[in-house]
Amino acid sequence: MNINGSWWDDKDVVKEKVRDFFKIRFDGVRGNQIRLDNVFFNSVSELDNEMLVSPFSEEEIKNAV
């Protein structure tokens, strides 16, 4: 691993640097947060959802082709 211009292959050093890298990126939220309060999204009905996630029928495939 290249750390500040020097190559390191000591597993403990590499492990520590990798852990630190991800800790910085996932440790809490920094800066402004986007909030979606009072924003409403369109949604599909339960029936539409079932239709969308069901497998294609042979007839639907034939009609599409």
N, CA, C and O atoms as a Tripos MOL2 file, in Angstrom:
@<TRIPOS>MOLECULE
protein
  260   259    65     0     0
PROTEIN
NO_CHARGES

@<TRIPOS>ATOM
      1 N           0.8490   -1.1630    0.0000 N.3       1 MET1
      2 CA          0.0000    0.0000    0.0000 C.3       1 MET1
      3 C           0.9000    1.2330    0.0000 C.2       1 MET1
      4 O           1.9010    1.2960    0.7140 O.2       1 MET1
      5 N           0.5170    2.2040   -0.8160 N.am      2 ASN2
      6 CA          1.2690    3.4480   -0.8840 C.3       2 ASN2
      7 C           0.6800    4.4210    0.1350 C.2       2 ASN2
      8 O          -0.4660    4.8540    0.0120 O.2       2 ASN2
      9 N           1.4750    4.7500    1.1310 N.am      3 ILE3
     10 CA          1.0390    5.6600    2.1860 C.3       3 ILE3
     11 C           1.9690    6.8650    2.1770 C.2       3 ILE3
     12 O           3.1440    6.7640    2.5290 O.2       3 ILE3
     13 N           1.4210    8.0070    1.7700 N.am      4 ASN4
     14 CA          2.1900    9.2550    1.7080 C.3       4 ASN4
     15 C           3.4890    9.1000    0.9180 C.2       4 ASN4
     16 O           4.5350    9.6080    1.3210 O.2       4 ASN4
     17 N           3.4110    8.3940   -0.2080 N.am      5 GLY5
     18 CA          4.5600    8.2590   -1.0880 C.3       5 GLY5
     19 C           5.5020    7.1210   -0.7520 C.2       5 GLY5
     20 O           6.4860    6.9170   -1.4630 O.2       5 GLY5
     21 N           5.2370    6.3770    0.3010 N.am      6 SER6
     22 CA          6.0790    5.2270    0.6740 C.3       6 SER6
     23 C           5.2480    3.9570    0.6000 C.2       6 SER6
     24 O           4.0770    3.9440    0.9790 O.2       6 SER6
     25 N           5.8720    2.8760    0.1020 N.am      7 TRP7
     26 CA          5.1750    1.6030   -0.0090 C.3       7 TRP7
     27 C           5.3180    0.8140    1.2840 C.2       7 TRP7
     28 O           6.4160    0.6850    1.8250 O.2       7 TRP7
     29 N           4.1980    0.2840    1.7770 N.am      8 TRP8
     30 CA          4.1580   -0.5170    2.9970 C.3       8 TRP8
     31 C           3.5310   -1.8700    2.6830 C.2       8 TRP8
     32 O           2.5370   -1.9490    1.9610 O.2       8 TRP8
     33 N           4.1150   -2.9300    3.2280 N.am      9 ASP9
     34 CA          3.5030   -4.2460    3.0690 C.3       9 ASP9
     35 C           3.2910   -4.9360    4.4160 C.2       9 ASP9
     36 O           2.9030   -6.1030    4.4700 O.2       9 ASP9
     37 N           3.5440   -4.2160    5.4870 N.am     10 ASP10
     38 CA          3.2950   -4.7530    6.8280 C.3      10 ASP10
     39 C           1.7800   -4.8560    7.0250 C.2      10 ASP10
     40 O           1.0740   -3.8520    6.9370 O.2      10 ASP10
     41 N           1.2810   -6.0680    7.2900 N.am     11 LYS11
     42 CA         -0.1630   -6.2810    7.3390 C.3      11 LYS11
     43 C          -0.8460   -5.4450    8.4160 C.2      11 LYS11
     44 O          -1.9840   -5.0150    8.2290 O.2      11 LYS11
     45 N          -0.1720   -5.2070    9.5370 N.am     12 ASP12
     46 CA         -0.7950   -4.4100   10.5940 C.3      12 ASP12
     47 C          -0.9280   -2.9400   10.1860 C.2      12 ASP12
     48 O          -1.9330   -2.3000   10.4940 O.2      12 ASP12
     49 N           0.0710   -2.4130    9.5010 N.am     13 VAL13
     50 CA          0.0160   -1.0270    9.0220 C.3      13 VAL13
     51 C          -1.0610   -0.8920    7.9510 C.2      13 VAL13
     52 O          -1.8590    0.0450    7.9820 O.2      13 VAL13
     53 N          -1.0830   -1.8270    7.0060 N.am     14 VAL14
     54 CA         -2.0730   -1.7860    5.9330 C.3      14 VAL14
     55 C          -3.4800   -1.9020    6.5160 C.2      14 VAL14
     56 O          -4.3730   -1.1510    6.1240 O.2      14 VAL14
     57 N          -3.6850   -2.8260    7.4380 N.am     15 LYS15
     58 CA         -4.9930   -3.0150    8.0590 C.3      15 LYS15
     59 C          -5.4450   -1.7310    8.7610 C.2      15 LYS15
     60 O          -6.6030   -1.3310    8.6460 O.2      15 LYS15
     61 N          -4.5400   -1.0980    9.4770 N.am     16 GLU16
     62 CA         -4.8650    0.1300   10.1920 C.3      16 GLU16
     63 C          -5.2570    1.2550    9.2160 C.2      16 GLU16
     64 O          -6.2290    1.9730    9.4500 O.2      16 GLU16
     65 N          -4.5010    1.4000    8.1350 N.am     17 LYS17
     66 CA         -4.7780    2.4600    7.1720 C.3      17 LYS17
     67 C          -6.0950    2.2190    6.4380 C.2      17 LYS17
     68 O          -6.8400    3.1640    6.1790 O.2      17 LYS17
     69 N          -6.3850    0.9700    6.1020 N.am     18 VAL18
     70 CA         -7.6500    0.6510    5.4440 C.3      18 VAL18
     71 C          -8.8110    0.9300    6.3970 C.2      18 VAL18
     72 O          -9.8190    1.5090    5.9900 O.2      18 VAL18
     73 N          -8.6800    0.5280    7.6460 N.am     19 ARG19
     74 CA         -9.7160    0.7820    8.6450 C.3      19 ARG19
     75 C          -9.9390    2.2870    8.8110 C.2      19 ARG19
     76 O         -11.0800    2.7470    8.8480 O.2      19 ARG19
     77 N          -8.8580    3.0450    8.9090 N.am     20 ASP20
     78 CA         -8.9630    4.4960    9.0540 C.3      20 ASP20
     79 C          -9.6450    5.1340    7.8470 C.2      20 ASP20
     80 O         -10.4630    6.0420    7.9920 O.2      20 ASP20
     81 N          -9.2980    4.6480    6.6540 N.am     21 PHE21
     82 CA         -9.8860    5.1680    5.4150 C.3      21 PHE21
     83 C         -11.4100    5.0580    5.4540 C.2      21 PHE21
     84 O         -12.1140    6.0320    5.1870 O.2      21 PHE21
     85 N         -11.9230    3.8530    5.7930 N.am     22 PHE22
     86 CA        -13.3650    3.6520    5.7980 C.3      22 PHE22
     87 C         -14.0230    4.2940    7.0120 C.2      22 PHE22
     88 O         -15.1730    4.7230    6.9230 O.2      22 PHE22
     89 N         -13.3400    4.3710    8.1220 N.am     23 LYS23
     90 CA        -13.8870    5.0130    9.3150 C.3      23 LYS23
     91 C         -14.1770    6.4800    9.0280 C.2      23 LYS23
     92 O         -15.2250    6.9940    9.4190 O.2      23 LYS23
     93 N         -13.2600    7.1530    8.3520 N.am     24 ILE24
     94 CA        -13.4450    8.5600    8.0060 C.3      24 ILE24
     95 C         -14.6600    8.7370    7.1110 C.2      24 ILE24
     96 O         -15.4220    9.6870    7.2880 O.2      24 ILE24
     97 N         -14.8550    7.8340    6.1500 N.am     25 ARG25
     98 CA        -15.9470    7.9760    5.1980 C.3      25 ARG25
     99 C         -17.3160    7.5960    5.7460 C.2      25 ARG25
    100 O         -18.3330    8.1050    5.2750 O.2      25 ARG25
    101 N         -17.3520    6.7010    6.7410 N.am     26 PHE26
    102 CA        -18.6380    6.2340    7.2360 C.3      26 PHE26
    103 C         -18.9100    6.6100    8.6830 C.2      26 PHE26
    104 O         -19.9200    6.1820    9.2410 O.2      26 PHE26
    105 N         -18.0590    7.3840    9.2970 N.am     27 ASP27
    106 CA        -18.2200    7.7450   10.7020 C.3      27 ASP27
    107 C         -18.9980    9.0440   10.8160 C.2      27 ASP27
    108 O         -18.4120   10.1260   10.8440 O.2      27 ASP27
    109 N         -20.3130    8.9370   10.8830 N.am     28 GLY28
    110 CA        -21.1340   10.1240   11.0340 C.3      28 GLY28
    111 C         -21.3360   10.8610    9.7200 C.2      28 GLY28
    112 O         -20.7360   10.5240    8.7000 O.2      28 GLY28
    113 N         -22.1750   11.8500    9.7660 N.am     29 VAL29
    114 CA        -22.5010   12.6230    8.5810 C.3      29 VAL29
    115 C         -21.8250   13.9750    8.6850 C.2      29 VAL29
    116 O         -21.8570   14.6220    9.7320 O.2      29 VAL29
    117 N         -21.2210   14.3910    7.6000 N.am     30 ARG30
    118 CA        -20.5490   15.6760    7.5850 C.3      30 ARG30
    119 C         -21.2650   16.6240    6.6300 C.2      30 ARG30
    120 O         -21.8510   16.1840    5.6410 O.2      30 ARG30
    121 N         -21.2230   17.8820    6.9100 N.am     31 GLY31
    122 CA        -21.7940   18.8700    6.0100 C.3      31 GLY31
    123 C         -23.3050   18.9150    6.0830 C.2      31 GLY31
    124 O         -23.9150   18.3900    7.0150 O.2      31 GLY31
    125 N         -23.8920   19.5430    5.0980 N.am     32 ASN32
    126 CA        -25.3410   19.6960    5.0450 C.3      32 ASN32
    127 C         -26.0040   18.3840    4.6880 C.2      32 ASN32
    128 O         -25.5300   17.6390    3.8310 O.2      32 ASN32
    129 N         -27.1080   18.1170    5.3620 N.am     33 GLN33
    130 CA        -27.8960   16.9430    5.0520 C.3      33 GLN33
    131 C         -29.1070   17.3610    4.2420 C.2      33 GLN33
    132 O         -29.6910   18.4170    4.4850 O.2      33 GLN33
    133 N         -29.4770   16.5480    3.2990 N.am     34 ILE34
    134 CA        -30.6840   16.7940    2.5270 C.3      34 ILE34
    135 C         -31.8400   16.1600    3.2760 C.2      34 ILE34
    136 O         -31.7920   14.9870    3.6470 O.2      34 ILE34
    137 N         -32.8650   16.9400    3.4900 N.am     35 ARG35
    138 CA        -34.0380   16.4360    4.1940 C.3      35 ARG35
    139 C         -35.2130   16.4090    3.2340 C.2      35 ARG35
    140 O         -35.3460   17.2850    2.3800 O.2      35 ARG35
    141 N         -36.0490   15.4200    3.3740 N.am     36 LEU36
    142 CA        -37.1990   15.2720    2.4910 C.3      36 LEU36
    143 C         -38.5100   15.3780    3.2610 C.2      36 LEU36
    144 O         -39.5030   14.7480    2.8980 O.2      36 LEU36
    145 N         -38.5090   16.1750    4.3230 N.am     37 ASP37
    146 CA        -39.7390   16.3920    5.0720 C.3      37 ASP37
    147 C         -40.7610   17.0790    4.1760 C.2      37 ASP37
    148 O         -40.4310   17.9860    3.4120 O.2      37 ASP37
    149 N         -41.9840   16.6370    4.2820 N.am     38 ASN38
    150 CA        -43.0970   17.2080    3.5230 C.3      38 ASN38
    151 C         -42.9300   17.0720    2.0130 C.2      38 ASN38
    152 O         -43.5140   17.8480    1.2580 O.2      38 ASN38
    153 N         -42.1460   16.1040    1.5660 N.am     39 VAL39
    154 CA        -42.0420   15.7870    0.1460 C.3      39 VAL39
    155 C         -42.7150   14.4350   -0.0450 C.2      39 VAL39
    156 O         -42.3470   13.4460    0.5890 O.2      39 VAL39
    157 N         -43.6860   14.4100   -0.9110 N.am     40 PHE40
    158 CA        -44.4500   13.1890   -1.1130 C.3      40 PHE40
    159 C         -44.1630   12.6320   -2.5030 C.2      40 PHE40
    160 O         -44.1600   13.3690   -3.4890 O.2      40 PHE40
    161 N         -43.9260   11.3500   -2.5700 N.am     41 PHE41
    162 CA        -43.6060   10.6850   -3.8200 C.3      41 PHE41
    163 C         -44.8070    9.8720   -4.2870 C.2      41 PHE41
    164 O         -45.5670    9.3410   -3.4770 O.2      41 PHE41
    165 N         -44.9660    9.7850   -5.6030 N.am     42 ASN42
    166 CA        -46.0080    8.9230   -6.1480 C.3      42 ASN42
    167 C         -45.6580    7.4760   -5.8280 C.2      42 ASN42
    168 O         -44.4850    7.1060   -5.7660 O.2      42 ASN42
    169 N         -46.6790    6.6730   -5.6270 N.am     43 SER43
    170 CA        -46.4360    5.2550   -5.3760 C.3      43 SER43
    171 C         -47.4440    4.4310   -6.1570 C.2      43 SER43
    172 O         -48.4670    4.9360   -6.6190 O.2      43 SER43
    173 N         -47.1300    3.1570   -6.2900 N.am     44 VAL44
    174 CA        -48.0310    2.2530   -7.0080 C.3      44 VAL44
    175 C         -48.8830    1.5050   -5.9980 C.2      44 VAL44
    176 O         -48.4990    1.3350   -4.8410 O.2      44 VAL44
    177 N         -50.0360    1.0650   -6.4520 N.am     45 SER45
    178 CA        -50.9310    0.3040   -5.5850 C.3      45 SER45
    179 C         -50.3660   -1.1050   -5.3720 C.2      45 SER45
    180 O         -49.4450   -1.5340   -6.0670 O.2      45 SER45
    181 N         -50.9230   -1.7870   -4.4250 N.am     46 GLU46
    182 CA        -50.5110   -3.1610   -4.1410 C.3      46 GLU46
    183 C         -50.7390   -4.0440   -5.3680 C.2      46 GLU46
    184 O         -49.9050   -4.8900   -5.6920 O.2      46 GLU46
    185 N         -51.8610   -3.8480   -6.0420 N.am     47 LEU47
    186 CA        -52.1730   -4.6280   -7.2350 C.3      47 LEU47
    187 C         -51.1700   -4.3460   -8.3540 C.2      47 LEU47
    188 O         -50.6830   -5.2700   -9.0070 O.2      47 LEU47
    189 N         -50.8620   -3.0560   -8.5730 N.am     48 ASP48
    190 CA        -49.8640   -2.6990   -9.5910 C.3      48 ASP48
    191 C         -48.4960   -3.2760   -9.2410 C.2      48 ASP48
    192 O         -47.7690   -3.7440  -10.1170 O.2      48 ASP48
    193 N         -48.1570   -3.2400   -7.9750 N.am     49 ASN49
    194 CA        -46.8680   -3.7890   -7.5500 C.3      49 ASN49
    195 C         -46.7940   -5.2800   -7.8430 C.2      49 ASN49
    196 O         -45.7760   -5.7600   -8.3410 O.2      49 ASN49
    197 N         -47.8490   -6.0140   -7.5430 N.am     50 GLU50
    198 CA        -47.8650   -7.4540   -7.8190 C.3      50 GLU50
    199 C         -47.6950   -7.7240   -9.3100 C.2      50 GLU50
    200 O         -46.9900   -8.6540   -9.7010 O.2      50 GLU50
    201 N         -48.3490   -6.8990  -10.1510 N.am     51 MET51
    202 CA        -48.2470   -7.0670  -11.5920 C.3      51 MET51
    203 C         -46.8140   -6.7770  -12.0650 C.2      51 MET51
    204 O         -46.2920   -7.4790  -12.9310 O.2      51 MET51
    205 N         -46.1880   -5.7510  -11.5000 N.am     52 LEU52
    206 CA        -44.8460   -5.3630  -11.9200 C.3      52 LEU52
    207 C         -43.7790   -6.3850  -11.5420 C.2      52 LEU52
    208 O         -42.8000   -6.5440  -12.2710 O.2      52 LEU52
    209 N         -43.9460   -7.0720  -10.4330 N.am     53 VAL53
    210 CA        -42.9140   -8.0130   -9.9820 C.3      53 VAL53
    211 C         -43.2120   -9.4590  -10.3680 C.2      53 VAL53
    212 O         -42.3990  -10.3460  -10.1080 O.2      53 VAL53
    213 N         -44.3710   -9.7080  -10.9870 N.am     54 SER54
    214 CA        -44.7050  -11.0780  -11.3810 C.3      54 SER54
    215 C         -43.9290  -11.4580  -12.6460 C.2      54 SER54
    216 O         -43.5640  -10.5880  -13.4360 O.2      54 SER54
    217 N         -43.6770  -12.7610  -12.8360 N.am     55 PRO55
    218 CA        -42.9690  -13.2090  -14.0400 C.3      55 PRO55
    219 C         -43.8120  -12.9430  -15.2940 C.2      55 PRO55
    220 O         -45.0400  -12.8900  -15.2260 O.2      55 PRO55
    221 N         -43.1390  -12.7760  -16.4310 N.am     56 PHE56
    222 CA        -43.8390  -12.5880  -17.6930 C.3      56 PHE56
    223 C         -44.5570  -13.8720  -18.0700 C.2      56 PHE56
    224 O         -44.0490  -14.9730  -17.8550 O.2      56 PHE56
    225 N         -45.7470  -13.7140  -18.6350 N.am     57 SER57
    226 CA        -46.4550  -14.8980  -19.1340 C.3      57 SER57
    227 C         -45.9620  -15.1940  -20.5470 C.2      57 SER57
    228 O         -45.3820  -14.3330  -21.2090 O.2      57 SER57
    229 N         -46.1990  -16.4130  -20.9910 N.am     58 GLU58
    230 CA        -45.7870  -16.8060  -22.3400 C.3      58 GLU58
    231 C         -46.4980  -15.9370  -23.3750 C.2      58 GLU58
    232 O         -45.9080  -15.5700  -24.3910 O.2      58 GLU58
    233 N         -47.7490  -15.6130  -23.1230 N.am     59 GLU59
    234 CA        -48.5150  -14.7790  -24.0360 C.3      59 GLU59
    235 C         -47.9240  -13.3610  -24.1230 C.2      59 GLU59
    236 O         -47.8490  -12.7900  -25.2110 O.2      59 GLU59
    237 N         -47.5100  -12.7970  -22.9950 N.am     60 GLU60
    238 CA        -46.8970  -11.4650  -23.0050 C.3      60 GLU60
    239 C         -45.6020  -11.4550  -23.8280 C.2      60 GLU60
    240 O         -45.3160  -10.4960  -24.5450 O.2      60 GLU60
    241 N         -44.8360  -12.5270  -23.7100 N.am     61 ILE61
    242 CA        -43.5770  -12.6310  -24.4560 C.3      61 ILE61
    243 C         -43.8520  -12.7280  -25.9500 C.2      61 ILE61
    244 O         -43.1940  -12.0660  -26.7520 O.2      61 ILE61
    245 N         -44.8420  -13.5680  -26.3280 N.am     62 LYS62
    246 CA        -45.1990  -13.7130  -27.7370 C.3      62 LYS62
    247 C         -45.6830  -12.3860  -28.3170 C.2      62 LYS62
    248 O         -45.3060  -12.0260  -29.4320 O.2      62 LYS62
    249 N         -46.5090  -11.6610  -27.5750 N.am     63 ASN63
    250 CA        -47.0220  -10.3710  -28.0480 C.3      63 ASN63
    251 C         -45.8980   -9.3430  -28.2020 C.2      63 ASN63
    252 O         -45.9400   -8.5130  -29.1100 O.2      63 ASN63
    253 N         -44.9130   -9.3940  -27.3350 N.am     64 ALA64
    254 CA        -43.8200   -8.4300  -27.3970 C.3      64 ALA64
    255 C         -42.8930   -8.7250  -28.5710 C.2      64 ALA64
    256 O         -42.3570   -7.8110  -29.1960 O.2      64 ALA64
    257 N         -42.7110  -10.0200  -28.8640 N.am     65 VAL65
    258 CA        -41.8100  -10.4100  -29.9480 C.3      65 VAL65
    259 C         -42.5250  -10.2240  -31.2660 C.2      65 VAL65
    260 O         -41.9520  -10.4930  -32.3220 O.2      65 VAL65
@<TRIPOS>BOND
     1     1     2 1
     2     2     3 1
     3     3     4 2
     4     3     5 am
     5     5     6 1
     6     6     7 1
     7     7     8 2
     8     7     9 am
     9     9    10 1
    10    10    11 1
    11    11    12 2
    12    11    13 am
    13    13    14 1
    14    14    15 1
    15    15    16 2
    16    15    17 am
    17    17    18 1
    18    18    19 1
    19    19    20 2
    20    19    21 am
    21    21    22 1
    22    22    23 1
    23    23    24 2
    24    23    25 am
    25    25    26 1
    26    26    27 1
    27    27    28 2
    28    27    29 am
    29    29    30 1
    30    30    31 1
    31    31    32 2
    32    31    33 am
    33    33    34 1
    34    34    35 1
    35    35    36 2
    36    35    37 am
    37    37    38 1
    38    38    39 1
    39    39    40 2
    40    39    41 am
    41    41    42 1
    42    42    43 1
    43    43    44 2
    44    43    45 am
    45    45    46 1
    46    46    47 1
    47    47    48 2
    48    47    49 am
    49    49    50 1
    50    50    51 1
    51    51    52 2
    52    51    53 am
    53    53    54 1
    54    54    55 1
    55    55    56 2
    56    55    57 am
    57    57    58 1
    58    58    59 1
    59    59    60 2
    60    59    61 am
    61    61    62 1
    62    62    63 1
    63    63    64 2
    64    63    65 am
    65    65    66 1
    66    66    67 1
    67    67    68 2
    68    67    69 am
    69    69    70 1
    70    70    71 1
    71    71    72 2
    72    71    73 am
    73    73    74 1
    74    74    75 1
    75    75    76 2
    76    75    77 am
    77    77    78 1
    78    78    79 1
    79    79    80 2
    80    79    81 am
    81    81    82 1
    82    82    83 1
    83    83    84 2
    84    83    85 am
    85    85    86 1
    86    86    87 1
    87    87    88 2
    88    87    89 am
    89    89    90 1
    90    90    91 1
    91    91    92 2
    92    91    93 am
    93    93    94 1
    94    94    95 1
    95    95    96 2
    96    95    97 am
    97    97    98 1
    98    98    99 1
    99    99   100 2
   100    99   101 am
   101   101   102 1
   102   102   103 1
   103   103   104 2
   104   103   105 am
   105   105   106 1
   106   106   107 1
   107   107   108 2
   108   107   109 am
   109   109   110 1
   110   110   111 1
   111   111   112 2
   112   111   113 am
   113   113   114 1
   114   114   115 1
   115   115   116 2
   116   115   117 am
   117   117   118 1
   118   118   119 1
   119   119   120 2
   120   119   121 am
   121   121   122 1
   122   122   123 1
   123   123   124 2
   124   123   125 am
   125   125   126 1
   126   126   127 1
   127   127   128 2
   128   127   129 am
   129   129   130 1
   130   130   131 1
   131   131   132 2
   132   131   133 am
   133   133   134 1
   134   134   135 1
   135   135   136 2
   136   135   137 am
   137   137   138 1
   138   138   139 1
   139   139   140 2
   140   139   141 am
   141   141   142 1
   142   142   143 1
   143   143   144 2
   144   143   145 am
   145   145   146 1
   146   146   147 1
   147   147   148 2
   148   147   149 am
   149   149   150 1
   150   150   151 1
   151   151   152 2
   152   151   153 am
   153   153   154 1
   154   154   155 1
   155   155   156 2
   156   155   157 am
   157   157   158 1
   158   158   159 1
   159   159   160 2
   160   159   161 am
   161   161   162 1
   162   162   163 1
   163   163   164 2
   164   163   165 am
   165   165   166 1
   166   166   167 1
   167   167   168 2
   168   167   169 am
   169   169   170 1
   170   170   171 1
   171   171   172 2
   172   171   173 am
   173   173   174 1
   174   174   175 1
   175   175   176 2
   176   175   177 am
   177   177   178 1
   178   178   179 1
   179   179   180 2
   180   179   181 am
   181   181   182 1
   182   182   183 1
   183   183   184 2
   184   183   185 am
   185   185   186 1
   186   186   187 1
   187   187   188 2
   188   187   189 am
   189   189   190 1
   190   190   191 1
   191   191   192 2
   192   191   193 am
   193   193   194 1
   194   194   195 1
   195   195   196 2
   196   195   197 am
   197   197   198 1
   198   198   199 1
   199   199   200 2
   200   199   201 am
   201   201   202 1
   202   202   203 1
   203   203   204 2
   204   203   205 am
   205   205   206 1
   206   206   207 1
   207   207   208 2
   208   207   209 am
   209   209   210 1
   210   210   211 1
   211   211   212 2
   212   211   213 am
   213   213   214 1
   214   214   215 1
   215   215   216 2
   216   215   217 am
   217   217   218 1
   218   218   219 1
   219   219   220 2
   220   219   221 am
   221   221   222 1
   222   222   223 1
   223   223   224 2
   224   223   225 am
   225   225   226 1
   226   226   227 1
   227   227   228 2
   228   227   229 am
   229   229   230 1
   230   230   231 1
   231   231   232 2
   232   231   233 am
   233   233   234 1
   234   234   235 1
   235   235   236 2
   236   235   237 am
   237   237   238 1
   238   238   239 1
   239   239   240 2
   240   239   241 am
   241   241   242 1
   242   242   243 1
   243   243   244 2
   244   243   245 am
   245   245   246 1
   246   246   247 1
   247   247   248 2
   248   247   249 am
   249   249   250 1
   250   250   251 1
   251   251   252 2
   252   251   253 am
   253   253   254 1
   254   254   255 1
   255   255   256 2
   256   255   257 am
   257   257   258 1
   258   258   259 1
   259   259   260 2
@<TRIPOS>SUBSTRUCTURE
     1 MET1         2 RESIDUE 1 A MET
     2 ASN2         6 RESIDUE 1 A ASN
     3 ILE3        10 RESIDUE 1 A ILE
     4 ASN4        14 RESIDUE 1 A ASN
     5 GLY5        18 RESIDUE 1 A GLY
     6 SER6        22 RESIDUE 1 A SER
     7 TRP7        26 RESIDUE 1 A TRP
     8 TRP8        30 RESIDUE 1 A TRP
     9 ASP9        34 RESIDUE 1 A ASP
    10 ASP10       38 RESIDUE 1 A ASP
    11 LYS11       42 RESIDUE 1 A LYS
    12 ASP12       46 RESIDUE 1 A ASP
    13 VAL13       50 RESIDUE 1 A VAL
    14 VAL14       54 RESIDUE 1 A VAL
    15 LYS15       58 RESIDUE 1 A LYS
    16 GLU16       62 RESIDUE 1 A GLU
    17 LYS17       66 RESIDUE 1 A LYS
    18 VAL18       70 RESIDUE 1 A VAL
    19 ARG19       74 RESIDUE 1 A ARG
    20 ASP20       78 RESIDUE 1 A ASP
    21 PHE21       82 RESIDUE 1 A PHE
    22 PHE22       86 RESIDUE 1 A PHE
    23 LYS23       90 RESIDUE 1 A LYS
    24 ILE24       94 RESIDUE 1 A ILE
    25 ARG25       98 RESIDUE 1 A ARG
    26 PHE26      102 RESIDUE 1 A PHE
    27 ASP27      106 RESIDUE 1 A ASP
    28 GLY28      110 RESIDUE 1 A GLY
    29 VAL29      114 RESIDUE 1 A VAL
    30 ARG30      118 RESIDUE 1 A ARG
    31 GLY31      122 RESIDUE 1 A GLY
    32 ASN32      126 RESIDUE 1 A ASN
    33 GLN33      130 RESIDUE 1 A GLN
    34 ILE34      134 RESIDUE 1 A ILE
    35 ARG35      138 RESIDUE 1 A ARG
    36 LEU36      142 RESIDUE 1 A LEU
    37 ASP37      146 RESIDUE 1 A ASP
    38 ASN38      150 RESIDUE 1 A ASN
    39 VAL39      154 RESIDUE 1 A VAL
    40 PHE40      158 RESIDUE 1 A PHE
    41 PHE41      162 RESIDUE 1 A PHE
    42 ASN42      166 RESIDUE 1 A ASN
    43 SER43      170 RESIDUE 1 A SER
    44 VAL44      174 RESIDUE 1 A VAL
    45 SER45      178 RESIDUE 1 A SER
    46 GLU46      182 RESIDUE 1 A GLU
    47 LEU47      186 RESIDUE 1 A LEU
    48 ASP48      190 RESIDUE 1 A ASP
    49 ASN49      194 RESIDUE 1 A ASN
    50 GLU50      198 RESIDUE 1 A GLU
    51 MET51      202 RESIDUE 1 A MET
    52 LEU52      206 RESIDUE 1 A LEU
    53 VAL53      210 RESIDUE 1 A VAL
    54 SER54      214 RESIDUE 1 A SER
    55 PRO55      218 RESIDUE 1 A PRO
    56 PHE56      222 RESIDUE 1 A PHE
    57 SER57      226 RESIDUE 1 A SER
    58 GLU58      230 RESIDUE 1 A GLU
    59 GLU59      234 RESIDUE 1 A GLU
    60 GLU60      238 RESIDUE 1 A GLU
    61 ILE61      242 RESIDUE 1 A ILE
    62 LYS62      246 RESIDUE 1 A LYS
    63 ASN63      250 RESIDUE 1 A ASN
    64 ALA64      254 RESIDUE 1 A ALA
    65 VAL65      258 RESIDUE 1 A VAL
